[in-house]
Amino acid sequence: MTKPVVLIVGGGSGIGADAAKSLSNKGYDVAVMSSSGKGG
């Protein structure tokens, strides 16, 4: 079974960052794109 993957655009802070953290905690591999450079 493969691990689910999600790409979040604009996830450096706020709702996007919270969504990235939540999905990561649920077992997703998360990729974050952020123009501010805060995506990590």
N, C-alpha and C positions, 0 to 999 in steps of 0.2 A: 504494500500500500504506500502511495506517495503522500508526502506531507503537503497540505494546502499552502498556497502562496498568495499573498496580497500585495498590491502596489498602492501606496497612498501618495497622492499628489497634494502638496501643500501641507505636509505633516510635521513641520518644524516646531509648531507650538499650537496651543489651543485645542480645539476639537480634534484636529488631525493627529496631533501628538497623543492625545488620550485614546483615540481609536487605535493607533499603532500599538500602544502599550497593551491595551485590552486584547487585541487580536494576538499579539505575541504571547501573552499569558495563557491564551486558549490553545496554543500549539501551532499557530501559523508561522511560516517564514515571512517576515515583513520587509519590504523595500520601501524606503521613504525618499521622496523628492521634495526639496525645499529650496527656494531661491535665497532664503536667509542664511543657509548653511547650517542650520540648527538640527537638521535631520540626522539622527544617529542611531 
